[in-house]
Amino acid sequence: MNKENLEIATLGAGCFWCVEAVFQDLKGVERVVSGYVGGKTDNPTYREICSGTTGHAEVVQITFDPTIISFESLLDVFWTTHNPTTLNQQGADKGTQYRSAIFYHNEAQKEIAEGSKTKTDASDLWQDSIVTEVTAISKFYPAEDNHQNYFKLNPNQGYCRVVINPKVAKLRSKYAHLLKG
């Protein structure tokens, strides 16, 4: 992986434990960090995020090599591994912190994200309209250490077995060609 070519994508798709698990095994992804973005509170804690009063979304920041996996491919995975049609909710997780969001880092990402959203919304992937926000990145705050690499460190935890395992299985089935060795 050429470290000079690395780019960053920041995506919110519900609980960051789920999103991290989906993206960390893709070819070309060097690192996935769970965190918070889009709100008004500086250095928020998980407890503050869960209150729903900070304005932040739970997100993952993905460092990737675009010569191996494109931003478009990351978005393809994004659209199919969460429900972008539910406002401020993914499954039983409810609140603005669980909103579907693409936080773009430059104008090229903005154009790609908006085009991808329009294309996906016009497809038959989802029956309802996509409500995903596409907005400029603001300050990213990494989540606490115990939220990093959560699924791999806690595979037998109840939430991991019931919620994350099906998402990872869907990824492995549909996107096997994008997975690391």
C-alpha positions as CSV (number, residue, x, y, z in Angstrom):
1,M,0.0,0.0,0.0
2,N,1.4,3.4,-1.0
3,K,1.2,5.6,2.1
4,E,1.5,8.7,-0.1
5,N,-1.7,8.0,-1.9
6,L,-3.9,7.4,1.1
7,E,-7.2,9.1,1.4
8,I,-9.8,9.4,4.2
9,A,-13.5,8.7,4.0
10,T,-15.8,9.4,7.0
11,L,-19.2,7.6,7.1
12,G,-22.0,7.3,9.6
13,A,-24.3,4.4,9.3
14,G,-25.7,3.7,12.7
15,C,-23.6,2.1,15.5
16,F,-19.9,2.6,14.8
17,W,-19.2,-1.0,16.0
18,C,-21.2,-2.3,13.0
19,V,-19.7,0.1,10.5
20,E,-16.1,-0.5,11.6
21,A,-16.6,-4.3,11.3
22,V,-18.0,-3.9,7.7
23,F,-15.1,-1.8,6.4
24,Q,-12.0,-3.0,8.2
25,D,-11.5,-6.2,6.2
26,L,-11.7,-4.6,2.7
27,K,-8.7,-4.7,0.4
28,G,-7.1,-1.3,0.3
29,V,-8.4,-0.2,3.7
30,E,-5.4,0.5,6.0
31,R,-7.2,1.7,9.1
32,V,-10.7,2.2,10.5
33,V,-11.2,4.5,13.5
34,S,-14.6,4.8,15.3
35,G,-15.4,8.3,16.4
36,Y,-17.8,11.3,16.4
37,V,-18.3,14.1,14.0
38,G,-20.9,16.7,13.0
39,G,-21.9,18.2,16.4
40,K,-21.2,21.1,18.7
41,T,-19.5,19.4,21.7
42,D,-15.7,19.5,21.8
43,N,-14.1,16.1,22.8
44,P,-17.4,14.3,23.4
45,T,-17.6,11.1,25.3
46,Y,-19.6,8.0,24.4
47,R,-22.0,8.8,27.3
48,E,-22.6,12.3,26.0
49,I,-23.1,11.0,22.4
50,C,-25.7,8.5,23.7
51,S,-27.7,11.4,25.3
52,G,-28.4,12.6,21.8
53,T,-27.7,16.2,22.8
54,T,-24.3,16.8,21.2
55,G,-25.3,16.8,17.6
56,H,-22.5,14.4,16.7
57,A,-23.0,11.2,14.7
58,E,-21.2,7.9,15.4
59,V,-19.0,7.5,12.4
60,V,-15.9,5.6,11.2
61,Q,-13.0,7.3,9.6
62,I,-11.6,5.0,6.9
63,T,-8.0,5.5,5.7
64,F,-7.8,3.8,2.3
65,D,-5.6,3.5,-0.8
66,P,-7.7,4.6,-3.8
67,T,-5.5,2.7,-6.2
68,I,-6.8,-0.5,-4.5
69,I,-10.3,0.5,-3.5
70,S,-12.1,3.5,-4.8
71,F,-14.3,5.9,-2.8
72,E,-17.2,4.8,-5.0
73,S,-16.6,1.1,-4.0
74,L,-16.6,2.2,-0.3
75,L,-20.0,3.9,-0.9
76,D,-21.4,0.8,-2.7
77,V,-20.6,-1.1,0.5
78,F,-22.1,1.7,2.6
79,W,-25.4,1.7,0.8
80,T,-25.9,-2.0,1.0
81,T,-24.8,-2.7,4.6
82,H,-27.1,-0.2,6.4
83,N,-30.6,1.2,5.8
84,P,-30.1,4.7,4.5
85,T,-33.9,5.3,4.3
86,T,-34.5,5.5,8.1
87,L,-34.1,9.0,9.6
88,N,-31.9,8.9,12.7
89,Q,-32.3,5.2,13.2
90,Q,-30.6,1.9,12.4
91,G,-32.6,-1.0,13.7
92,A,-33.3,-0.6,17.4
93,D,-30.7,2.2,17.7
94,K,-32.5,5.6,17.6
95,G,-31.3,9.1,17.7
96,T,-29.4,11.7,15.6
97,Q,-26.2,10.0,16.7
98,Y,-27.2,7.0,14.5
99,R,-28.0,9.0,11.4
100,S,-26.9,8.0,7.9
101,A,-24.2,10.4,6.7
102,I,-21.3,10.9,4.4
103,F,-18.9,13.6,5.6
104,Y,-16.9,14.5,2.6
105,H,-13.3,15.7,2.8
106,N,-13.1,17.5,-0.6
107,E,-15.1,18.6,-3.5
108,A,-14.4,15.4,-5.5
109,Q,-15.8,13.3,-2.6
110,K,-18.8,15.6,-2.4
111,E,-19.6,15.1,-6.1
112,I,-19.0,11.3,-6.0
113,A,-21.2,11.0,-2.8
114,E,-24.0,13.1,-4.3
115,G,-23.9,11.2,-7.5
116,S,-23.8,7.8,-5.7
117,K,-26.7,8.8,-3.5
118,T,-28.8,9.9,-6.5
119,K,-27.9,6.7,-8.4
120,T,-28.7,4.5,-5.5
121,D,-31.9,6.3,-4.7
122,A,-33.1,5.8,-8.3
123,S,-32.2,2.0,-8.2
124,D,-34.4,-0.7,-6.7
125,L,-32.0,-1.3,-3.8
126,W,-34.3,0.5,-1.3
127,Q,-38.1,0.9,-1.6
128,D,-38.1,4.2,0.4
129,S,-36.2,7.4,-0.4
130,I,-32.7,7.7,0.9
131,V,-32.3,10.3,3.7
132,T,-28.5,10.2,4.1
133,E,-27.0,13.6,4.6
134,V,-24.0,14.6,2.5
135,T,-22.1,17.3,4.4
136,A,-18.6,18.7,4.8
137,I,-16.4,17.1,7.4
138,S,-16.0,19.0,10.6
139,K,-13.7,18.1,13.5
140,F,-13.4,14.4,14.0
141,Y,-13.1,13.1,17.5
142,P,-11.8,9.5,17.9
143,A,-14.0,7.4,20.3
144,E,-12.6,5.9,23.4
145,D,-10.2,3.0,23.1
146,N,-12.8,0.4,24.3
147,H,-14.9,1.3,21.2
148,Q,-12.0,0.6,18.7
149,N,-11.9,-2.7,16.9
150,Y,-14.9,-3.7,19.0
151,F,-16.3,-6.5,16.9
152,K,-13.0,-8.3,16.6
153,L,-12.3,-8.0,20.3
154,N,-15.8,-8.9,21.4
155,P,-17.2,-11.4,18.9
156,N,-19.3,-13.3,21.4
157,Q,-20.9,-10.2,22.9
158,G,-24.7,-10.3,22.4
159,Y,-25.0,-7.2,20.2
160,C,-22.1,-8.4,18.0
161,R,-23.7,-11.8,17.5
162,V,-27.2,-10.5,16.8
163,V,-26.6,-7.3,14.9
164,I,-23.0,-7.2,13.6
165,N,-22.6,-10.8,12.5
166,P,-25.5,-10.5,9.9
167,K,-24.0,-7.3,8.4
168,V,-20.5,-8.9,8.1
169,A,-22.1,-12.0,6.6
170,K,-23.9,-9.9,4.0
171,L,-20.7,-8.1,3.2
172,R,-18.8,-11.4,2.7
173,S,-21.6,-12.8,0.5
174,K,-22.0,-9.7,-1.7
175,Y,-18.5,-8.3,-1.7
176,A,-16.2,-11.2,-1.4
177,H,-14.1,-9.8,-4.3
178,L,-13.3,-6.7,-2.1
179,L,-12.2,-8.6,1.0
180,K,-8.6,-9.0,2.1
181,G,-7.0,-12.4,1.6
